[in-house]
Amino acid sequence: MMLRARWLILIAGMVLMAACGGPATPAVTPTPPGPTPTITPAVLLPAGAPLSAQATPGATRPATPARTGTLLPTPLPAIQPGAAASVSVPILMYHQIRDLTASASADDRIWTVAPASLAAQLGYLADKGYTTISLDQLLDGMSGQSPLPPKPVVITFDDGWKTQYTNALPLLKKYNQTATFYVVTTYMGYGAYFDWMMTGEVLKAGMTIGSHTIDHKSLTSVSASELDKELRESKSALEGKLGITVTHLAYPNGAFNDSVVAAVKRAGYRSATTINPAPVKSPVAPLALPRIRVEYKDTLADFAKKLP
């Protein structure tokens, strides 16, 4: 009985201390999470989407808007014909580099190329004497500032898909080819896209890094202030992170008009590429360069027909 009474007294004392503001177990304050990138627009992937296209768990993936080419606006300032006035140079356009299943959508098949197909295409360029060049070499050559190599070709990749890093970059190295990679800055490190480390490695491998704007909005559908922001801040972010000068742009969705071209020029870009399917010929409009899309269905014979 005495032992029980002592326990009752002890418990009563503890209750009294708590009521009077005595020591208590401190509340645990969770560490605030790090900054989360804001990506607009963003949508959840549809059910059954391939894992390689998914973003990090619990997150949303930047939308890939439908790409509809924009016809050339009113005549743009063109580079005057130089020594390469009669040369026709294809700019090849790639997006995802991965294998697709039989149930893949028509859109995936348009904007994807299998790694084996890319390897065959790069091998074909090497075997047939084509030389891949940068956009700066293209513009310098078309203006007569420097000679173009025999059978020049420009290779470009849009959006900064991680499959370009894992599947395309090793093949470019293997076949000693160069290319331009247009990246979207707010997609950086987000699920299925490049992070800054990958982008730096692509640059060190001898590739060119260009801007694909901040968040892949169609530039013809934004306000004038937002247009300038998309162009300038994406350029500034890439230059600050990578320590380079960025002078090449790809229009998201291929959308541009006179106002967009004027803003691109003000922002300090030397070239801008479209998705209008044609080779580059003199006289050249450097802020409306056409490109030729390579698709999943293309055989090697189809690919060869895209070349001059």
C-alpha positions in Angstrom: 0.0 0.0 0.0 2.8 2.4 0.9 4.5 1.7 -2.5 1.3 2.4 -4.3 0.9 5.7 -2.4 4.4 6.8 -3.4 3.7 6.1 -7.1 0.4 8.2 -6.8 2.3 11.1 -5.2 5.0 10.9 -7.9 2.5 11.0 -10.8 0.6 13.9 -9.2 3.8 15.8 -8.9 4.6 15.3 -12.6 1.1 16.5 -13.6 1.5 19.6 -11.4 4.8 20.5 -13.0 3.4 20.2 -16.5 0.4 22.4 -15.5 2.8 25.0 -14.1 5.0 25.3 -17.1 7.6 22.8 -16.1 9.9 20.9 -18.5 8.1 19.2 -21.4 9.2 17.4 -24.5 10.2 20.0 -27.1 8.2 20.1 -30.4 10.2 18.9 -33.4 10.3 21.4 -36.2 10.8 19.8 -39.6 13.5 21.0 -41.8 12.0 23.1 -44.6 12.4 21.4 -48.0 14.7 22.9 -50.6 13.4 25.0 -53.4 11.1 23.3 -55.8 11.4 24.3 -59.4 8.3 26.0 -60.8 7.6 24.7 -64.2 4.7 25.9 -66.3 2.8 24.4 -68.0 2.9 21.1 -66.2 0.7 18.0 -66.5 0.6 14.6 -65.1 1.7 11.9 -67.5 -1.2 9.8 -68.8 -1.6 6.3 -67.5 0.7 3.8 -69.3 3.3 6.5 -70.3 6.8 5.0 -70.7 8.9 5.2 -67.6 11.7 6.9 -69.4 9.5 9.9 -70.0 8.4 10.2 -66.4 9.6 12.9 -64.0 10.6 12.3 -60.4 8.1 10.5 -58.2 5.3 12.6 -57.0 6.1 15.4 -59.4 4.6 16.6 -62.6 6.4 16.6 -65.9 6.6 19.7 -68.2 4.1 19.4 -70.9 5.3 18.8 -74.5 3.0 21.0 -76.5 2.0 20.0 -80.0 4.5 21.3 -82.5 3.0 23.1 -85.5 5.4 24.9 -87.8 5.1 28.6 -88.4 5.4 29.9 -91.9 8.1 32.4 -92.5 7.1 36.0 -91.6 7.8 39.0 -93.8 11.3 38.9 -95.4 14.0 38.9 -92.7 17.4 40.5 -92.9 19.5 37.9 -94.7 23.2 37.1 -94.8 24.5 38.2 -98.2 25.6 35.3 -100.4 29.3 34.5 -100.1 31.5 31.9 -101.6 29.0 29.2 -100.5 26.1 30.8 -102.4 25.2 27.6 -104.1 25.6 25.3 -101.1 22.6 23.5 -99.5 23.1 22.6 -95.9 20.5 20.5 -94.0 20.0 21.1 -90.3 18.7 17.8 -88.9 16.3 18.0 -85.9 16.1 15.3 -83.2 14.2 15.1 -79.9 14.0 11.9 -77.8 16.5 9.1 -78.6 15.0 5.8 -77.3 13.3 2.6 -78.3 9.5 2.7 -78.5 7.0 -0.1 -77.9 4.5 -1.2 -80.5 1.8 0.7 -78.7 3.6 4.1 -78.9 1.6 7.0 -79.9 1.8 8.7 -83.3 3.2 11.8 -81.6 6.0 9.7 -80.0 6.9 8.2 -83.3 7.2 11.6 -84.9 9.4 13.1 -82.2 11.6 10.0 -81.3 14.4 8.2 -83.0 15.7 4.8 -81.9 19.3 4.6 -80.7 20.2 2.0 -83.3 18.7 4.2 -86.1 20.8 7.2 -84.9 23.9 5.1 -84.9 23.2 4.0 -88.4 22.6 7.6 -89.5 25.7 9.0 -87.9 27.7 6.1 -89.5 26.2 6.9 -92.8 27.3 10.5 -92.5 30.8 9.4 -91.7 31.0 6.8 -94.5 29.6 9.1 -97.2 32.0 12.0 -96.5 29.6 14.4 -94.7 31.0 16.8 -92.1 28.9 17.9 -89.1 29.5 21.5 -88.3 28.3 24.0 -85.7 25.8 26.8 -86.4 28.6 29.4 -86.1 30.5 27.5 -88.8 27.3 27.4 -90.9 26.7 31.1 -90.7 30.4 32.0 -91.2 30.6 29.7 -94.2 27.3 30.9 -95.9 28.5 34.5 -95.5 31.9 33.8 -97.0 33.8 34.6 -93.8 35.3 31.1 -93.7 35.2 28.0 -96.0 32.6 25.3 -95.5 33.9 21.7 -95.5 32.6 19.3 -98.2 29.1 18.1 -97.7 28.3 20.0 -94.4 25.5 19.0 -92.1 24.2 20.5 -88.8 22.7 18.2 -86.1 20.4 19.6 -83.4 18.6 18.2 -80.4 15.7 19.9 -78.7 14.4 20.0 -75.1 17.4 18.5 -73.3 15.9 15.0 -72.9 18.0 12.8 -70.7 18.0 10.1 -73.5 20.0 12.5 -75.6 22.7 12.4 -72.9 22.5 8.6 -72.3 22.0 7.4 -75.9 23.0 10.2 -78.4 26.1 11.7 -76.8 28.1 8.4 -76.8 27.2 7.9 -80.4 28.3 11.4 -81.4 31.6 10.7 -79.7 32.0 7.4 -81.4 31.5 8.8 -84.8 33.4 12.0 -84.0 30.4 14.2 -84.8 29.3 17.5 -83.3 25.8 18.8 -82.5 23.8 21.6 -80.9 21.7 20.9 -77.9 18.8 23.3 -77.1 17.8 23.1 -73.4 14.9 24.5 -71.5 16.3 26.0 -68.3 13.5 25.3 -65.9 13.4 21.6 -67.0 17.0 21.3 -65.8 17.3 18.4 -63.4 13.6 17.6 -63.7 13.0 13.9 -64.1 13.5 13.0 -67.8 15.7 16.0 -68.7 19.3 17.1 -68.4 20.7 18.4 -65.1 23.5 21.0 -65.0 26.2 18.3 -64.6 25.0 16.5 -67.8 24.8 19.8 -69.6 28.4 20.6 -68.6 29.5 17.2 -69.9 27.8 17.7 -73.2 29.6 21.0 -73.5 33.0 19.5 -72.6 32.4 16.9 -75.3 32.6 19.6 -77.9 28.9 20.2 -78.4 27.1 23.6 -78.6 24.5 24.5 -75.9 21.7 26.7 -77.1 18.5 28.1 -75.5 15.1 26.6 -75.8 13.7 29.4 -73.5 12.7 29.2 -69.9 9.8 26.9 -70.0 9.0 26.0 -73.7 6.1 28.4 -74.1 5.1 29.4 -77.7 6.7 32.8 -78.1 3.9 34.0 -80.3 1.4 33.7 -77.4 3.1 35.6 -74.6 3.2 39.3 -73.8 6.1 41.5 -74.9 7.6 41.6 -71.4 7.3 37.8 -71.0 8.8 37.3 -74.5 11.9 39.3 -73.5 12.1 37.4 -70.2 11.9 34.0 -71.9 14.7 35.0 -74.2 17.0 36.9 -71.9 16.7 34.9 -68.7 17.2 31.5 -70.3 20.3 32.9 -72.0 21.6 34.4 -68.8 21.0 31.2 -66.8 22.9 29.1 -69.2 25.8 31.6 -69.5 26.0 32.0 -65.7 26.0 28.2 -65.0 28.2 27.1 -67.8 30.6 30.0 -68.3 29.9 30.4 -72.0 28.2 32.8 -74.3 24.9 31.5 -75.7 24.0 32.9 -79.1 21.7 30.2 -80.6 18.0 29.6 -80.0 15.3 27.1 -81.1 11.8 28.4 -81.2 9.5 26.3 -78.9 6.9 24.6 -81.0 8.5 26.3 -84.0 6.4 29.4 -83.3 7.7 32.8 -84.3 6.6 36.0 -86.1 8.1 39.4 -86.8 7.8 40.6 -83.2 9.4 37.4 -81.9 12.3 37.7 -84.4 12.9 41.4 -83.4 13.0 40.4 -79.7 15.4 37.5 -80.5 17.7 40.0 -82.2 17.5 42.4 -79.3 18.4 39.6 -76.8 21.7 39.0 -78.6 21.1 35.7 -80.4 23.0 35.1 -83.6 20.7 32.3 -84.9 17.3 30.9 -84.3 16.0 27.6 -85.7 12.4 26.7 -86.8 10.8 23.5 -87.7 10.1 24.5 -91.3 11.3 21.5 -93.3 13.9 22.6 -95.8 17.7 22.8 -96.1 19.5 26.1 -95.5 20.3 27.9 -98.7 21.7 31.3 -99.6 20.6 34.0 -98.9 20.3 33.0 -95.3 17.9 34.4 -92.7 19.8 33.5 -89.5 16.9 34.1 -87.2 14.6 31.8 -89.2 16.7 28.8 -90.1 14.7 25.8 -91.4 15.3 22.3 -90.1 14.6 18.8 -91.3 13.0 16.4 -88.8 14.2 12.8 -88.4 11.5 10.4 -87.3 11.2 6.9 -85.8 9.9 5.4 -89.0 12.7 6.7 -91.2 14.8 4.0 -92.8 18.4 4.6 -93.7 17.2 5.2 -97.3 14.7 7.8 -96.0 17.4 9.5 -94.1 19.7 9.6 -97.1 16.9 11.4 -99.0 16.9 14.2 -96.5 20.5 15.0 -97.4 21.7 16.9 -100.5 
